[in-house]
Amino acid sequence: MKTIYKTLLAALCCTMALGVQAQERTFHRNKVLIEKHTGTGCQACPAADEVVEKYIADINAEEDVAILRHHNYGSSLLNTASSSAIVGIWGAGVWPSMNVDRYGFFGDRKERTSCSTGNAYSLRSLETIERRLDTPTYVSLAFNGSTFDPATMTLRLVLSGEVTAKLRYLRIHAFITQSGIEAIQMGAPSGYIHNDAVRDRMMVDPQGDVLELNDDGTYCVVFEKTLEPKYGPIKTVAEDMKVVAFVSSYVDDTASFYDCDYSTSEVHNADVVALLDLPVVAPCAAPNIEYVAGSLVCTSATEGAVCHYDITPLTSSADNGQGALSLTAPAFTVTAYATAEGFTPSSKVSRTFSLRDVVGDDATEVRDVDGNGLINKADVDALVDKLLMK
């Protein structure tokens, strides 16, 4: 699986009607990010989950949170490389534990919601969720331009927005989660359903990829990935999957990344979208191949499409050992497909032409077009290319 990551100018990858940057202008916070560190072998995790879910329901915040469950406890059945990488940075080595926007919000940044077993699901930690919901942010975040193709399981994620404050060491993150997974869970009855389990990540660095801003404070980042059919033993099911994306920053870009008690990170905005709620990438219209007025014409109904073709001579030949080629079926087949930005490649189409129909009665008089002193198959290719591809 290959991940392609690139940072583009906002004008090239998304349409954003943004005026002159206004310093300190704030935005509505899309979602509060809740990260839970768990595992199928964690006896206490199901009960802790119930506490959090009840609190979120009590404050009517089900639509206001984005949840990541990092299965990184021991040899959890739902472990993935992405979650295992996260545990060293944020998990603090205790399960269950929880981060709320990766920030304690209580003045002293050492009092983080993930750093002690006793504090992990305390009322103070839970109240952070509500406090963060009411806190404006200096970072906007949108999925505009993102697409997903269920046929190929290919996700093109476009994350764009604006930063209106001077925030240091910005990072961008995107994880893929899956719900509805029935699997064993210690501390719970059989048939337990796991939701929001992290399956993969879009960014290269588990700490988040560096986010580069344009001069006006805007940004636009594109990730592309084809999802695996399975992650471990768990089958990938598109209708049960979401993308959770967020932007964070560090106050101090030092080795403190790996020290939970002293880490100085903060998530400024997060959002979530179901894969099947993203637009499907449409295929480019298949090309039409015609021979018109001495030229081979390949066109597609998709605006801006480019045709790609291959020509195969159809000949029955007998080489006399001296480079002479006897043609008994002078014809050629053109195979073409079309591509266009924002579309998947079209299906391939083929059409066979008779050389006599397009060249005339001298179709069998193949000449030494390539100038090597021999009449061979290369001359058939050159004849087609020279006479028809004008």
C-alpha positions in Angstrom: 0.0 0.0 0.0 1.4 3.3 -1.0 0.6 6.6 0.7 0.9 9.7 -1.3 1.2 13.0 0.6 1.5 16.5 -0.7 0.9 20.0 0.5 -0.5 22.3 -2.2 -1.5 25.9 -2.5 -5.1 26.3 -1.5 -6.0 27.7 -4.8 -4.9 24.6 -6.6 -6.8 21.9 -4.5 -9.8 23.6 -3.1 -12.0 26.5 -3.6 -11.9 28.9 -0.7 -13.4 32.4 -0.6 -11.1 33.9 2.0 -10.2 37.5 2.4 -7.3 39.1 4.1 -6.3 37.2 7.2 -7.7 38.7 10.4 -5.4 38.0 13.3 -7.1 36.3 16.3 -10.4 35.8 14.4 -12.0 32.6 15.8 -14.0 29.8 14.4 -16.6 27.3 15.8 -15.0 24.1 17.0 -16.3 21.3 14.7 -15.7 18.4 17.2 -13.9 17.7 20.4 -11.4 14.9 20.0 -11.6 12.0 22.4 -8.9 9.4 22.2 -9.2 6.2 24.3 -6.4 3.7 24.8 -7.8 0.3 25.1 -7.5 -3.4 24.1 -9.5 -6.6 23.8 -7.5 -7.9 26.8 -8.2 -4.8 29.0 -10.6 -6.0 31.8 -11.5 -2.5 33.0 -12.0 -0.9 29.6 -15.7 -1.7 28.9 -16.8 -0.2 32.2 -14.7 2.9 31.5 -16.3 3.2 28.1 -19.8 3.2 29.6 -18.9 6.0 31.9 -17.7 8.2 29.0 -20.7 7.3 26.8 -23.2 8.1 29.5 -21.6 11.5 30.2 -21.6 12.4 26.5 -25.3 11.4 26.3 -26.1 13.4 29.4 -24.8 16.6 27.9 -26.3 15.8 24.5 -22.9 15.9 22.8 -23.1 12.7 20.7 -22.8 14.8 17.5 -20.1 17.1 18.9 -17.3 14.6 19.5 -14.9 12.6 17.3 -13.8 9.4 18.9 -10.6 7.4 18.3 -10.1 4.1 20.1 -6.5 3.1 19.9 -6.2 -0.7 20.5 -2.7 -0.9 21.8 -3.0 -3.0 25.0 -0.8 -6.0 24.9 -1.7 -8.3 22.0 -5.2 -6.9 21.4 -7.0 -8.5 18.5 -7.7 -5.1 17.1 -4.1 -3.8 17.3 -2.8 -2.0 14.2 0.6 -0.4 13.4 -1.0 3.0 13.7 -2.3 2.5 17.2 0.8 0.8 18.4 2.8 3.9 17.2 0.5 6.2 19.1 0.8 4.4 22.5 4.4 5.5 23.0 3.4 9.2 22.4 0.1 9.5 24.1 -0.9 6.3 25.9 1.2 6.8 29.0 1.3 3.1 29.5 -1.9 2.8 31.4 -5.2 1.3 30.3 -7.9 2.5 30.2 -6.8 6.1 29.6 -8.2 9.0 27.7 -7.2 12.2 26.0 -9.5 15.1 25.4 -8.1 17.3 22.6 -4.7 16.1 23.9 -4.8 18.9 26.4 -5.7 19.0 30.1 -7.4 22.5 30.0 -6.9 23.0 33.7 -4.2 25.7 33.6 -1.3 23.5 34.5 -0.5 21.4 31.4 1.0 18.7 33.5 -2.5 17.8 34.7 -3.4 15.9 31.6 -6.4 13.7 31.2 -4.3 10.7 30.1 -1.5 10.6 32.6 -2.8 8.7 35.6 -5.2 5.7 36.0 -7.1 7.4 38.8 -7.6 10.6 36.8 -8.3 9.0 33.4 -12.1 8.9 33.6 -12.7 11.2 36.6 -15.4 13.8 36.5 -12.9 16.5 36.0 -11.6 14.7 32.9 -15.1 14.3 31.5 -16.0 18.0 32.2 -13.1 18.8 29.8 -15.3 17.6 26.9 -18.0 20.2 27.7 -15.4 22.9 28.4 -13.7 22.4 25.0 -17.0 22.5 23.2 -17.6 26.0 24.4 -14.1 27.1 23.6 -13.6 28.9 20.2 -10.6 28.0 18.1 -8.2 29.8 15.8 -8.2 26.9 13.3 -10.9 25.9 10.8 -11.1 22.5 9.2 -13.1 21.1 6.3 -13.2 18.0 4.1 -14.2 19.9 0.9 -13.1 18.1 -2.2 -12.6 14.7 -0.5 -13.8 11.6 -2.4 -14.1 7.9 -1.8 -14.4 5.1 -4.4 -16.0 2.0 -2.8 -15.2 -0.1 -5.8 -11.5 0.3 -5.4 -11.5 1.4 -1.7 -9.5 4.4 -2.6 -9.8 7.5 -0.4 -8.7 10.9 -1.6 -8.8 13.1 1.5 -8.6 16.9 1.1 -8.2 18.8 4.3 -8.4 22.6 4.1 -8.9 25.6 6.4 -7.4 28.7 7.9 -5.2 29.6 10.9 -5.8 33.0 12.4 -3.3 33.0 15.3 0.4 32.5 15.6 0.5 28.8 16.5 3.9 27.0 16.5 4.7 23.6 15.1 1.4 22.9 13.5 0.6 19.3 12.7 -2.2 17.7 10.7 -3.6 14.2 11.5 -6.1 11.8 9.8 -7.1 8.4 11.1 -9.5 5.8 9.6 -11.8 4.0 12.1 -14.2 1.1 11.9 -17.3 0.3 14.0 -19.5 -2.7 14.3 -16.6 -5.1 14.9 -17.8 -8.2 16.9 -14.8 -9.5 18.8 -13.9 -10.9 22.2 -13.4 -8.4 25.0 -12.2 -9.0 28.5 -14.7 -7.7 31.1 -17.6 -7.9 28.7 -20.0 -10.7 27.6 -19.5 -12.6 24.3 -20.7 -10.8 21.2 -19.1 -7.5 22.3 -19.2 -4.8 19.5 -16.2 -2.6 19.2 -16.8 0.9 17.7 -14.5 3.6 16.5 -11.4 1.3 16.4 -8.5 2.9 14.6 -7.6 0.8 11.5 -5.2 3.0 9.6 -3.7 6.5 9.3 -3.4 8.8 6.3 -0.4 10.8 7.5 3.1 9.5 7.4 4.2 10.5 10.9 2.1 9.1 13.7 2.7 12.4 15.6 1.1 14.2 12.6 2.6 15.6 9.5 4.0 19.1 9.5 1.3 21.5 8.4 2.6 24.3 6.1 0.5 27.5 5.8 0.1 29.8 2.8 1.0 33.5 3.2 -2.6 34.3 4.0 -2.9 31.6 6.7 -4.8 29.1 4.7 -3.8 25.5 4.1 -4.9 22.6 1.9 -3.4 19.1 2.3 -4.2 16.1 0.1 -3.8 12.5 1.2 -4.4 9.5 -1.0 -4.6 5.9 0.1 -6.2 2.6 -1.0 -7.4 0.7 2.1 -6.3 -2.8 2.9 -8.9 -5.6 2.5 -8.1 -6.6 6.1 -6.3 -5.1 9.0 -5.1 -8.1 11.0 -7.9 -10.6 11.0 -10.6 -7.9 10.8 -12.2 -7.5 7.3 -12.5 -3.9 6.1 -16.1 -2.8 5.7 -16.6 0.6 4.0 -20.1 1.3 5.4 -18.7 1.0 9.0 -15.7 3.3 8.5 -15.1 7.0 9.2 -12.2 9.5 8.9 -11.3 11.4 11.9 -9.1 14.4 11.1 -7.6 17.1 13.4 -5.1 19.9 13.5 -2.8 20.2 16.5 0.2 22.3 17.6 3.1 22.0 20.0 4.3 24.9 22.2 7.7 23.3 22.4 8.9 21.2 19.5 11.4 19.1 21.5 11.8 15.5 22.7 8.9 16.2 25.1 6.7 14.6 22.5 7.2 11.3 24.3 6.8 12.6 27.9 3.1 12.5 28.7 3.3 14.6 31.8 5.2 17.4 30.1 3.9 17.2 26.6 2.6 20.6 25.4 0.3 19.6 22.5 -3.2 20.9 21.9 -5.8 19.9 19.3 -7.3 23.0 17.9 -10.1 21.5 15.8 -11.3 18.1 14.8 -13.9 16.6 12.5 -15.3 13.3 11.4 -16.9 12.0 8.2 -18.2 8.6 7.2 -16.5 7.2 4.1 -19.8 6.6 2.3 -20.9 10.2 3.0 -18.0 11.4 0.7 -18.7 11.8 -3.0 -17.8 8.9 -5.2 -15.1 9.5 -7.7 -16.7 9.2 -11.1 -14.9 7.4 -13.9 -13.8 9.4 -16.9 -16.1 8.9 -19.9 -14.7 6.1 -22.2 -13.1 7.5 -25.4 -14.6 7.2 -28.9 -12.0 6.2 -31.5 -12.6 7.3 -35.1 -10.6 7.7 -38.3 -11.5 11.1 -39.8 -9.9 12.8 -42.8 -6.6 11.0 -42.6 -6.2 11.2 -38.8 -7.0 8.9 -36.0 -9.2 10.8 -33.5 -9.7 9.8 -29.8 -12.2 11.9 -27.8 -13.9 11.6 -24.4 -17.1 13.3 -23.3 -15.4 14.3 -20.0 -14.2 17.9 -20.1 -10.5 18.2 -20.1 -9.9 14.5 -20.7 -6.7 13.2 -22.2 -6.7 10.0 -24.3 -4.0 7.4 -24.0 -3.7 4.9 -26.8 -1.7 1.9 -27.9 -1.6 0.6 -31.5 -1.1 -3.1 -32.3 -0.6 -4.2 -35.9 -2.5 -7.3 -36.8 -0.4 -9.3 -39.3 0.3 -12.8 -40.2 3.9 -12.8 -41.2 6.7 -15.0 -42.3 10.3 -13.8 -42.0 12.5 -15.2 -44.7 15.6 -14.7 -42.5 16.7 -11.6 -44.4 14.3 -9.2 -42.6 11.6 -9.4 -45.3 8.0 -9.5 -43.9 5.1 -10.9 -45.8 1.8 -9.2 -44.6 -1.4 -11.3 -45.2 -3.8 -9.4 -42.9 -2.8 -5.7 -43.0 -4.8 -4.2 -40.1 -4.3 -2.6 -36.7 -6.1 -2.3 -33.5 -6.2 0.9 -31.4 -6.8 0.4 -27.6 -7.5 3.6 -25.7 -8.6 5.0 -22.3 -9.1 8.5 -21.0 -8.0 10.3 -17.8 -9.0 13.7 -16.3 -8.3 15.5 -13.1 -10.9 14.6 -10.5 -12.0 11.3 -12.2 -10.8 7.8 -12.2 -9.4 6.4 -15.5 -12.0 5.3 -18.0 -12.5 1.7 -19.1 -10.5 0.7 -22.1 -12.0 0.5 -25.5 -10.6 -1.0 -28.7 -11.3 -0.6 -32.4 -9.8 -2.4 -35.4 -9.1 -0.6 -38.7 -8.1 -2.1 -42.0 -4.9 -0.5 -43.4 -6.5 -0.6 -46.9 -9.6 1.3 -45.6 -7.5 4.1 -44.2 -4.4 4.2 -46.4 -5.7 3.0 -49.7 -4.7 0.2 -52.2 -1.0 0.5 -51.3 -1.7 -0.7 -47.8 0.3 -3.9 -48.4 3.3 -1.9 -49.7 5.0 -1.5 -46.4 8.1 0.6 -46.8 11.3 0.8 -44.9 10.0 3.7 -42.8 12.4 3.3 -40.0 15.4 3.5 -42.4 17.3 0.5 -41.2 17.5 -1.2 -44.6 15.0 -3.9 -43.7 11.3 -4.4 -44.1 10.1 -5.7 -40.7 7.4 -5.4 -38.1 8.8 -2.1 -36.9 8.0 -0.6 -40.3 4.3 -1.6 -39.8 4.3 0.3 -36.5 6.0 3.3 -38.0 3.6 3.3 -41.0 0.6 3.4 -38.8 2.1 6.1 -36.6 3.3 8.3 -39.4 0.2 8.1 -41.6 -2.5 8.1 -39.0 -1.4 9.8 -35.8 -1.2 13.4 -37.1 
